[in-house]
Amino acid sequence: MNKEWSELNKVMQTQIKKKDTYETGIDTLLDLRNQLMKTLASFKDELSREEFNAIPFINADGYHSKTIAYSIWHIFRIEDIVAHTLICEDEQIFFAKNYQDRVNSPIITTGNELVKQQIADFSKQLNINELYSYIFEVKESTEKIIKELSYAELKRKVSEERKEYLKSLNVVSNDENAIWLIDYWCGKDIRGLIQMPLSRHWIMHIEASLRIRDKIH
């Protein structure tokens, strides 16, 4: 694991637990996310279109068994769903800005239900420029939401109504590889959501993407 990212993540988690270091913790979180986004942005310059679809570890167990295009999609569909539908309770960027058509995606879900060759086939269909446009918009909108959260709000849990509304959107597949996400997210408070999909989840998939990049290069 990247030591710097891991350390920043640990520091952030400690800081957001206490009221007097909460705001510093949010700054640490934003710093971490900026570093991670820099790595994602570098892929756009380094990789050919075909390399975004490469799946060199197709039979492995772990996050590196995907493609880089899929990993980028997956990180930010999850973030969009969690930040907008569950935390802010407004419309996802994906729907508000018509990103399904723009990215040319056959799915509106997180992609957890896809396996092996399905992941590679899915990746080939995506418009990478529009995918990058999507992730920059999601990052910016999430950070606006995060900056407006008070320390007290971190203890808020996802309501039963919101959970049902999330199910109605069909953005999480009913497949057994995906459906668990709804209970997982809705069992957390806002602090828990910041700690997983909005930070650690990025690290895990970006490190896996670096492993894929190194293998194909």
TIDRENPA-9591 format. One line per 2 residues: number of its first residue (from 1); for each residue z, y, x of C-alpha. Coordinates in steps of 0.001 Angstrom, whole numbers. Example, Ala and Ser with C-alpha at 12.3 -4.5 7.8 and 13.67 -1.06 7.14 Angstrom:
% TIDRENPA-9591
1> 7800,-4500,12300 ~ 7140,-1060,13670 .
This chain:
% TIDRENPA-9591
1> 0,0,0 ~ -787,3526,1202 .
3> 2572,4682,2601 ~ 2098,8344,1750 .
5> 1146,7665,-1870 ~ 3939,5154,-2244 .
7> 6487,7589,-806 ~ 5317,10492,-2985 .
9> 5497,8254,-6037 ~ 9064,7198,-5181 .
11> 10176,10785,-4579 ~ 8567,11927,-7842 .
13> 10315,9206,-9840 ~ 13690,10245,-8439 .
15> 13021,13953,-8996 ~ 11972,13708,-12653 .
17> 15167,11808,-13517 ~ 17354,14874,-12935 .
19> 17145,18142,-14790 ~ 17599,20333,-11697 .
21> 14786,18631,-9754 ~ 12491,17948,-12726 .
23> 10081,20829,-12077 ~ 9825,19928,-8388 .
25> 9124,16349,-9525 ~ 6211,17538,-11648 .
27> 4830,19388,-8599 ~ 5166,16183,-6562 .
29> 3338,14251,-9291 ~ 481,16776,-9314 .
31> 255,16624,-5519 ~ 44,12822,-5649 .
33> -2642,12929,-8337 ~ -4675,15468,-6354 .
35> -4598,13230,-3280 ~ -5658,10220,-5338 .
37> -8445,12161,-7049 ~ -9754,13234,-3642 .
39> -10217,9549,-2812 ~ -12011,8905,-6101 .
41> -14259,11924,-5523 ~ -15120,10639,-2037 .
43> -16625,7478,-3571 ~ -19263,9611,-5270 .
45> -20466,10840,-1871 ~ -20064,7540,-20 .
47> -21359,4914,-2430 ~ -24828,4119,-3700 .
49> -25235,3569,-7436 ~ -25446,-213,-6834 .
51> -22228,-191,-4822 ~ -20321,1151,-7835 .
53> -21266,-2134,-9576 ~ -20467,-4453,-6663 .
55> -17873,-7142,-7396 ~ -17236,-8839,-4033 .
57> -13929,-10429,-5109 ~ -15175,-11717,-8476 .
59> -12978,-14848,-8434 ~ -9835,-13247,-7021 .
61> -6611,-12573,-8905 ~ -5697,-8911,-8781 .
63> -7020,-5426,-9297 ~ -9608,-5848,-6537 .
65> -11448,-8455,-8652 ~ -13192,-5594,-10526 .
67> -15885,-3047,-9647 ~ -15245,537,-8590 .
69> -17112,1891,-11643 ~ -14958,-250,-13936 .
71> -11752,773,-12153 ~ -12533,4474,-12608 .
73> -13340,3943,-16292 ~ -10187,1882,-16821 .
75> -7771,4347,-15143 ~ -9006,7255,-17204 .
77> -9522,5585,-20570 ~ -5875,4510,-20341 .
79> -4787,7987,-19267 ~ -6771,9671,-22056 .
81> -5269,7341,-24674 ~ -1695,7695,-23393 .
83> -1761,11440,-22692 ~ -3514,12506,-25874 .
85> -2821,9905,-28554 ~ 753,9045,-27514 .
87> 2239,12027,-25659 ~ 459,15112,-26998 .
89> -623,13544,-30322 ~ -4019,15236,-30325 .
91> -7615,14008,-29959 ~ -8737,12080,-26904 .
93> -11217,13856,-24605 ~ -13439,10769,-24981 .
95> -13989,11445,-28688 ~ -13714,15239,-28659 .
97> -16457,15581,-26031 ~ -18687,12674,-27118 .
99> -18225,10767,-23877 ~ -19210,7365,-25226 .
101> -22820,8568,-25555 ~ -22685,10689,-22434 .
103> -21375,7892,-20217 ~ -23607,5376,-22040 .
105> -20707,2984,-22551 ~ -21002,-40,-24849 .
107> -17213,80,-25417 ~ -14541,2638,-26346 .
109> -11638,498,-25092 ~ -9703,334,-21810 .
111> -11887,-2582,-20675 ~ -8944,-4990,-20198 .
113> -10817,-7589,-22248 ~ -13747,-7776,-19790 .
115> -13802,-10445,-17082 ~ -15902,-11266,-14008 .
117> -19654,-10874,-14704 ~ -18907,-8874,-17876 .
119> -17275,-6255,-15645 ~ -20338,-6097,-13382 .
121> -22733,-5889,-16373 ~ -20618,-3180,-17991 .
123> -20561,-1177,-14754 ~ -24369,-1184,-14501 .
125> -24681,553,-17866 ~ -22523,3557,-17032 .
127> -23849,7005,-16199 ~ -21803,7707,-13070 .
129> -22278,11491,-13137 ~ -20973,11668,-16696 .
131> -18168,9248,-15854 ~ -17032,11668,-13138 .
133> -17303,14557,-15557 ~ -15046,12592,-17926 .
135> -12388,11804,-15331 ~ -12139,15401,-14135 .
137> -11704,16582,-17727 ~ -9077,13942,-18479 .
139> -7127,14737,-15311 ~ -7112,18450,-16069 .
141> -6122,18001,-19713 ~ -3333,15539,-18841 .
143> -1894,17909,-16282 ~ -1870,20723,-18801 .
145> 130,18450,-21141 ~ 2520,17413,-18335 .
147> 3193,21018,-17269 ~ 4169,21933,-20823 .
149> 6671,19080,-21236 ~ 10323,20049,-21085 .
151> 12882,17852,-19347 ~ 14463,17032,-22730 .
153> 11144,15732,-24079 ~ 11027,12972,-21445 .
155> 13449,10911,-23533 ~ 11148,10979,-26573 .
157> 9831,7572,-27581 ~ 6520,6827,-29266 .
159> 7042,6793,-33047 ~ 6115,3832,-35236 .
161> 3537,6054,-37013 ~ 1879,6893,-33703 .
163> 1816,3225,-32743 ~ 54,2375,-36011 .
165> -2344,5278,-35532 ~ -3148,4029,-32016 .
167> -3969,584,-33453 ~ -6279,2182,-36047 .
169> -8380,3848,-33316 ~ -9466,434,-31923 .
171> -9313,1782,-28375 ~ -7332,-1284,-27267 .
173> -9128,-4589,-27756 ~ -7478,-7367,-29778 .
175> -8202,-9724,-26874 ~ -5051,-11282,-25376 .
177> -5807,-9559,-22047 ~ -5572,-6165,-23739 .
179> -3499,-6187,-26935 ~ -170,-6322,-25033 .
181> -830,-2746,-23843 ~ 140,-1284,-27223 .
183> 3663,-2747,-27179 ~ 3973,-1993,-23477 .
185> 3206,1724,-23858 ~ 5056,2142,-27137 .
187> 8180,575,-25639 ~ 8442,3400,-23111 .
189> 9683,6967,-23377 ~ 7604,9870,-22054 .
191> 9186,9548,-18600 ~ 8169,5891,-18513 .
193> 4600,6796,-19436 ~ 4447,9383,-16649 .
195> 5725,6763,-14198 ~ 3206,4105,-15099 .
197> -209,4994,-16433 ~ -121,8563,-15129 .
199> 839,7772,-11531 ~ 1478,4205,-10340 .
201> -1480,2831,-12310 ~ -3789,5189,-10406 .
203> -2395,4018,-7050 ~ -2861,318,-7815 .
205> -6477,637,-8941 ~ -7499,3150,-6273 .
207> -6071,965,-3497 ~ -7989,-1971,-4981 .
209> -11143,181,-5051 ~ -10686,1030,-1364 .
211> -10475,-2691,-655 ~ -13750,-3224,-2560 .
213> -15391,-328,-688 ~ -14299,-1680,2693 .
215> -15638,-5123,1820 ~ -19089,-3886,720 .
217> -19370,-1536,3706 .
